[in-house]
Amino acid sequence: MIFKSLINRFLLIFSLLMIVSVLPAQNGGGVDEAAFSEGKTLFRNYCAQCHNKSMVDDMTGPALGGVAERWSDYPQEDLYSCIRNSQALIQTGHPRAVEIYEAWNKNAMNAFPNLTDSEVSNILVYIDAVYTGNEPGKPAGPAAEEVIVQEEDNTLLFVVLAGILGVLAVVLARIISNLNYMVKLREGDTNARRRTLVEVLTSKGVIAFVIFALVVLGGYTTVNNAIMLGRQQGYEPEQPIKFSHATHAGLQKIECQYCHDGARRSKHSVIPAANTCMNCHSAIKVGSQYGTAEITKIYASIGWDPNSNTYIEGVEDMSRKDLERIYKRWIGDTYIKENGGLDDEGEQIIEDQWQGIVSSLTNERTADDKVFGPIEWVRLHNLPDHAYFNHAQHVSVGKVECQTCHGPVEEMEVVYQHAPLSMGWCVNCHRETEVQFNDNEYYKSYEKYHEEMAKGDRTKVTVEDIGGLECQKCHY
């Protein structure tokens, strides 16, 4: 009886510890979950390309948190009209719409005339819930930035719990050993003796349990590592050339597909070849941030002489010394032009930039005395081989914006992996994303859905509806 009571107490304590460790603070504040869910989908489809999902930070468009309050001096219909077609409202001279338009350098907002009052209302419900931290099923918090934090690492907690469990197991083993000893004494066994702690820990039961635990831990680690293949969210490696997407895609407004032109016509988005860079940098020879340091690496990679604006003839037969003279001359002449002469600082800059070229364009396969090889960019996104993904299918057919998966690249000085790229992340996107049927030739064959939408029997078609969750779509 004593043993049974101890076991029950131990199980009760351990259960309470586990419940406390995983039980989140829930709120939801009475938010309509259906409205919130539809608003979230609509926000992703129509708003997320320009407005930050945190609702408190600006992006291409202004932060949307508190938008209803900022329009409280005007009828609700005005805000709805601005969301559907801001340019039409601006043309009427609406003071609030004109104020926003001018504050954002007269950047026109996309028009969404097909949005119903109910859909606009649901978008606003979602925006307010995220902004106030009042999302259904999410931890309570006064501000959105407290809600969107990354998932906490509970490793330490589980290690502590495992340690407590181990200590309790040893204590229980000792108690059981002592109880068995006392029982034997009462039964008149004069040869009875207490087992030592070493004997307890080396018993068959304990050894079997340890082996079982190691097998479970090993299996979990193996499976978890396999699942995490390619899931390196936040990965931000240093590249051979300091290419700033914030400058090119953000400041200069260069379209993503100008460089990554494979995204609209092939499975891969492709890394742009150096001749794509030369479309601009045959004329723009000095960078706004790094001067000649990074652009000269492009010239050296393809054998372009910036001094004469021509490709170097016979560059493949030239020695590293010949190339060194060409590019050091270019770096030095540029420094002299900008500073009026060459001093010790200039000499050091020339040498440092040349060494930067060498280190960025050479590797163990490159001969020390020959021309440079291609620019070897470090890959960020790496899906497992058994997962099929086609960029053209998403970009050209699905009309998915690059930022949906890659995040606000136009704000990134150094690109990093924005999304987890896990199977669950892809499946959730397919469940929630609305297919853009209007004026899309690719979806004409879905006559049933078109008829249902025309009759009003269906308000939207998701990727899931057209087979986006079939295993063979991604694992053929």
C-alpha positions in Angstrom: 0.0 0.0 0.0 2.8 2.4 0.9 4.5 1.7 -2.5 1.2 2.3 -4.4 0.6 5.6 -2.6 4.1 6.8 -3.5 3.6 5.9 -7.1 0.3 7.8 -7.3 1.8 10.9 -5.7 4.7 10.8 -8.1 2.4 10.5 -11.2 0.3 13.4 -9.9 3.3 15.7 -9.4 4.8 14.8 -12.8 1.4 15.4 -14.6 1.0 18.8 -12.9 4.5 19.8 -14.0 3.8 18.8 -17.6 0.5 20.6 -17.7 1.9 23.8 -16.3 4.8 23.7 -18.7 2.7 23.5 -21.9 -0.5 25.4 -20.9 -0.6 28.8 -22.7 -2.5 31.8 -21.6 -5.6 31.9 -23.9 -7.7 34.9 -24.6 -9.4 35.8 -27.9 -11.4 38.6 -26.2 -14.6 37.6 -27.9 -13.2 37.9 -31.5 -15.3 36.1 -34.1 -13.1 33.2 -35.1 -14.8 32.8 -38.5 -14.4 36.5 -39.3 -10.8 36.4 -38.1 -10.0 33.4 -40.2 -11.5 34.8 -43.4 -9.9 38.1 -42.7 -6.5 36.5 -42.3 -6.9 34.7 -45.7 -8.0 37.9 -47.4 -5.2 39.9 -45.9 -2.6 37.4 -47.2 -4.2 37.5 -50.7 -4.7 41.2 -51.1 -2.8 43.2 -48.5 0.3 41.3 -47.4 2.3 42.2 -50.5 2.4 45.9 -49.4 1.5 46.0 -45.7 3.5 44.5 -42.9 1.7 41.6 -41.2 2.9 42.9 -37.8 0.4 45.8 -38.2 2.8 48.1 -36.4 5.6 48.5 -38.9 5.6 50.3 -42.3 6.5 48.4 -45.4 5.7 49.3 -49.0 2.4 50.7 -47.6 1.7 52.2 -44.1 1.2 50.1 -41.0 -2.5 49.2 -40.7 -2.8 48.8 -36.9 -5.4 51.3 -35.6 -6.7 52.1 -39.1 -10.3 52.1 -38.1 -9.6 54.7 -35.3 -7.7 56.9 -37.7 -10.8 57.0 -40.0 -13.3 57.4 -37.1 -14.0 61.0 -38.1 -15.5 59.8 -41.4 -18.3 57.5 -42.2 -17.4 53.8 -42.3 -18.3 53.7 -46.0 -15.4 56.0 -46.7 -12.9 53.6 -45.3 -14.5 50.7 -47.2 -14.4 52.8 -50.4 -10.7 53.6 -49.8 -9.8 49.9 -49.4 -11.7 48.9 -52.6 -10.4 51.8 -54.8 -8.3 54.5 -53.1 -7.7 56.3 -56.4 -11.4 56.8 -57.0 -11.8 58.3 -53.5 -8.7 60.5 -53.9 -10.2 62.0 -57.1 -13.2 63.1 -55.2 -10.9 65.2 -52.9 -11.5 63.2 -49.8 -9.2 64.8 -47.2 -8.1 61.7 -45.4 -7.5 59.7 -48.6 -5.5 62.6 -50.1 -3.5 63.0 -46.9 -2.4 59.3 -47.0 -1.7 59.5 -50.8 0.6 62.5 -50.4 2.3 61.2 -47.3 3.3 58.0 -49.2 4.8 59.9 -52.2 1.7 59.4 -54.3 2.2 55.7 -54.6 -1.1 54.3 -55.9 -2.7 51.5 -53.9 -4.0 48.5 -55.9 -7.8 48.5 -56.4 -10.0 45.6 -55.2 -13.5 46.4 -56.5 -14.7 42.8 -55.9 -14.3 42.9 -52.2 -17.7 42.9 -50.4 -18.6 44.8 -47.3 -18.4 41.6 -45.3 -15.0 40.8 -46.6 -13.6 44.3 -45.9 -15.1 44.0 -42.4 -13.4 40.7 -41.8 -10.0 42.1 -43.0 -10.4 44.9 -40.4 -11.3 42.4 -37.7 -8.1 40.5 -38.5 -6.0 43.7 -38.5 -7.4 44.8 -35.2 -7.0 41.4 -33.6 -3.3 41.2 -34.6 -2.6 44.8 -33.6 -4.1 44.5 -30.2 -2.8 41.0 -29.5 -6.3 39.7 -29.3 -6.0 36.8 -31.8 -8.1 33.8 -31.1 -6.1 31.0 -29.5 -2.9 33.1 -29.2 -1.1 34.2 -26.0 -2.5 37.4 -24.5 -0.6 40.6 -25.0 -1.2 44.3 -25.3 0.7 44.7 -28.6 1.2 42.8 -31.8 4.9 42.5 -31.5 4.4 40.4 -28.4 2.1 38.1 -30.3 4.3 37.4 -33.4 7.4 36.4 -31.5 9.0 33.2 -32.6 8.2 30.0 -30.8 10.1 29.6 -27.5 12.7 26.9 -27.2 11.6 24.6 -24.3 14.7 22.4 -24.4 15.9 23.6 -21.0 12.5 23.0 -19.4 12.4 19.4 -20.7 16.0 18.8 -19.5 15.0 20.1 -16.0 11.9 17.9 -16.0 13.9 14.9 -17.2 16.4 15.5 -14.3 13.6 15.8 -11.8 12.1 12.5 -13.2 15.5 10.8 -12.9 16.0 11.9 -9.3 12.4 10.7 -8.4 13.1 7.4 -10.1 16.2 6.8 -8.1 14.4 7.8 -4.9 11.6 5.5 -5.6 14.0 2.7 -6.5 15.7 3.1 -3.1 12.3 3.2 -1.3 11.2 0.0 -3.1 14.5 -1.7 -2.1 14.0 -0.7 1.5 10.4 -1.9 1.5 11.4 -5.2 0.1 14.1 -5.5 2.8 11.6 -4.8 5.5 9.1 -7.4 4.1 11.8 -10.0 4.1 12.7 -9.3 7.7 9.1 -9.6 8.8 8.9 -12.9 7.0 11.9 -14.1 9.1 14.6 -14.0 6.4 17.7 -13.7 8.5 19.9 -13.4 5.4 18.1 -10.4 4.1 20.1 -7.2 3.3 19.6 -3.8 1.8 20.7 -3.4 -1.8 23.2 -0.6 -2.3 22.5 2.3 -4.6 25.0 0.8 -7.1 23.2 -2.5 -7.1 19.9 -0.7 -7.7 21.3 1.4 -10.6 22.9 -1.7 -12.2 19.8 -3.9 -11.9 18.3 -5.5 -15.0 15.2 -3.2 -14.8 17.2 0.0 -14.7 19.5 -1.1 -17.5 16.6 -2.1 -19.7 14.9 1.2 -19.0 18.1 3.2 -19.9 18.5 1.2 -23.2 14.8 1.8 -24.0 15.3 5.5 -23.3 18.4 5.7 -25.5 16.6 4.0 -28.4 13.6 6.4 -28.1 16.0 9.4 -27.9 18.0 8.2 -30.9 14.9 7.6 -33.0 13.5 11.0 -32.1 16.8 12.8 -33.0 17.1 10.9 -36.3 13.5 11.7 -37.3 13.6 15.3 -36.1 16.9 16.0 -38.0 15.3 14.5 -41.2 12.2 16.6 -40.8 14.3 19.7 -40.3 16.2 19.3 -43.6 16.2 22.6 -45.3 14.2 24.2 -42.5 16.7 26.8 -41.6 14.5 29.9 -41.0 16.6 33.0 -40.4 19.7 31.5 -42.2 21.7 34.5 -43.4 25.1 33.5 -44.8 27.8 35.9 -46.0 27.9 36.0 -49.8 31.0 36.4 -52.0 29.7 39.8 -53.1 27.9 42.2 -50.8 24.8 42.5 -52.9 22.1 44.7 -51.2 18.5 43.8 -52.1 17.5 46.8 -50.1 19.3 49.0 -52.6 18.4 47.2 -55.8 14.8 46.0 -55.1 13.9 48.6 -52.5 15.6 51.9 -53.3 15.9 51.3 -57.1 12.6 49.4 -57.4 14.1 46.7 -59.7 11.5 44.0 -60.2 12.5 40.6 -58.7 11.9 38.8 -62.0 14.3 41.1 -63.9 17.2 39.3 -62.3 15.4 36.0 -61.3 13.7 35.7 -64.7 13.4 31.9 -64.4 10.7 32.3 -61.7 8.0 33.1 -64.3 8.9 30.4 -66.8 10.6 27.5 -65.1 10.8 25.3 -62.0 13.7 27.3 -60.6 13.9 31.1 -60.1 17.6 30.8 -61.2 20.6 32.9 -59.9 21.2 35.7 -62.4 24.3 35.4 -64.5 26.9 38.1 -64.3 25.9 39.5 -67.7 22.5 40.4 -66.1 24.5 42.5 -63.7 26.4 44.1 -66.6 23.2 45.4 -68.1 23.4 48.1 -65.4 27.0 48.0 -64.2 28.7 48.5 -67.5 27.5 52.1 -66.9 27.2 52.2 -63.1 30.8 51.4 -62.1 30.9 52.8 -58.5 28.5 51.6 -55.9 26.6 53.8 -53.5 27.8 51.8 -50.4 31.1 50.1 -51.3 32.4 52.1 -54.1 34.5 49.9 -56.5 35.0 47.1 -54.0 32.1 44.9 -54.9 31.3 45.8 -58.5 34.9 45.1 -59.5 34.4 41.5 -58.4 31.8 41.2 -61.1 34.2 42.7 -63.7 36.9 40.3 -62.6 34.6 37.3 -62.8 33.6 37.8 -66.4 36.8 39.4 -67.7 35.6 43.0 -68.2 38.0 45.9 -68.3 36.3 48.9 -66.8 39.2 51.1 -67.9 38.4 50.6 -71.6 34.8 49.4 -71.2 35.5 46.3 -73.2 35.8 42.6 -72.6 39.4 41.5 -72.2 40.6 39.5 -75.3 42.3 36.3 -74.5 41.5 36.7 -70.8 41.5 32.9 -70.4 45.2 32.8 -71.2 46.2 35.7 -68.9 48.0 35.3 -65.6 46.7 36.5 -62.3 49.5 39.2 -62.3 48.1 40.6 -65.6 44.6 40.8 -64.1 46.0 42.4 -60.9 47.5 45.2 -62.9 44.2 45.9 -64.8 41.9 46.0 -61.7 44.4 47.7 -59.4 44.7 50.4 -62.0 40.9 50.8 -62.2 40.5 51.0 -58.4 43.4 53.5 -58.1 42.2 55.7 -60.9 38.8 55.9 -59.3 40.3 56.7 -56.0 42.4 59.5 -57.5 39.4 60.9 -59.3 37.3 61.0 -56.1 40.1 62.2 -53.7 42.4 64.3 -56.0 45.4 62.1 -55.6 46.8 58.8 -54.3 48.1 58.6 -50.7 48.9 55.8 -48.2 45.3 55.3 -47.5 44.5 54.9 -51.2 47.3 52.4 -51.6 45.9 50.4 -48.7 42.4 50.5 -50.2 43.7 49.3 -53.6 45.4 46.3 -51.9 42.5 45.5 -49.7 40.0 45.5 -52.6 42.3 43.3 -54.7 42.6 40.8 -51.9 38.8 40.9 -51.5 38.5 40.0 -55.2 40.9 37.1 -54.9 39.2 35.7 -51.8 35.7 36.0 -53.2 36.4 34.5 -56.6 38.9 31.7 -55.8 38.6 28.4 -54.0 40.4 25.1 -53.7 39.5 24.2 -57.3 40.9 27.5 -58.8 44.5 27.6 -59.8 46.5 30.3 -58.0 48.0 31.8 -61.2 45.0 31.7 -63.6 41.8 33.7 -64.2 39.0 33.8 -61.8 36.0 31.5 -61.8 32.3 32.3 -61.6 30.7 34.0 -58.6 29.8 31.1 -56.2 26.7 32.4 -54.3 25.8 30.6 -51.1 22.4 28.9 -51.4 19.8 29.8 -48.9 16.7 27.8 -49.8 17.1 24.1 -50.1 14.1 21.9 -50.3 14.5 18.1 -49.9 14.9 16.2 -53.2 11.6 14.4 -52.6 9.6 17.7 -52.5 8.7 19.2 -55.8 8.2 22.9 -56.1 7.7 24.9 -59.4 8.2 28.6 -59.3 6.4 29.2 -62.6 3.3 27.4 -61.3 3.1 29.8 -58.4 4.3 33.0 -60.0 2.7 32.8 -63.5 -0.3 30.7 -62.7 -1.1 31.4 -59.1 0.0 35.0 -59.2 1.8 34.6 -55.9 4.0 37.6 -54.9 7.6 36.8 -54.2 7.3 38.3 -50.7 4.7 35.7 -49.8 7.4 33.1 -49.4 10.6 35.2 -49.3 9.4 38.0 -47.0 10.2 41.7 -47.5 13.3 41.1 -49.6 13.2 44.8 -50.7 14.1 45.7 -47.1 16.9 43.1 -46.6 20.5 44.3 -46.8 21.6 40.7 -46.5 19.0 38.2 -47.7 17.9 35.5 -45.2 15.4 32.6 -45.3 12.1 34.2 -44.2 9.8 31.2 -44.1 10.3 27.8 -42.5 9.5 26.0 -45.8 8.1 23.1 -43.9 5.4 20.7 -45.2 2.9 22.1 -42.6 3.7 25.7 -43.7 3.0 24.8 -47.4 -0.1 22.8 -46.6 -1.6 25.6 -44.5 -0.9 28.1 -47.4 -2.8 25.8 -49.8 -5.7 25.5 -47.4 -6.0 29.3 -46.9 -4.9 30.8 -50.2 -7.7 31.8 -52.6 -7.1 31.0 -56.2 -7.3 34.1 -58.4 -9.9 32.9 -61.0 -10.7 36.2 -62.5 -9.1 36.8 -65.9 -6.8 33.8 -65.4 -6.6 31.6 -68.5 -5.2 28.7 -66.6 -8.3 28.1 -64.6 -10.9 28.2 -67.4 -11.3 24.4 -67.2 -12.8 24.6 -63.7 -16.3 25.2 -65.1 -18.1 23.9 -62.1 -16.4 26.4 -59.8 -17.0 29.3 -62.2 -20.7 28.4 -62.3 -21.0 28.1 -58.6 -19.3 31.5 -58.1 -21.5 33.1 -60.7 -24.6 31.8 -58.9 -23.4 32.9 -55.5 -23.2 29.4 -54.2 -19.4 29.8 -53.7 -17.5 32.9 -52.7 -14.0 31.6 -53.2 -11.9 28.7 -54.4 -8.8 27.7 -52.5 -5.8 25.8 -53.7 -7.1 22.9 -51.6 -10.3 22.8 -53.7 -8.3 22.3 -56.9 -6.2 19.5 -55.5 -3.5 21.4 -53.8 -3.4 18.8 -50.9 -3.0 15.7 -53.1 0.2 13.9 -52.1 1.3 13.4 -55.7 1.3 17.2 -56.4 4.5 17.6 -54.3 5.7 14.0 -53.9 5.2 12.5 -57.4 
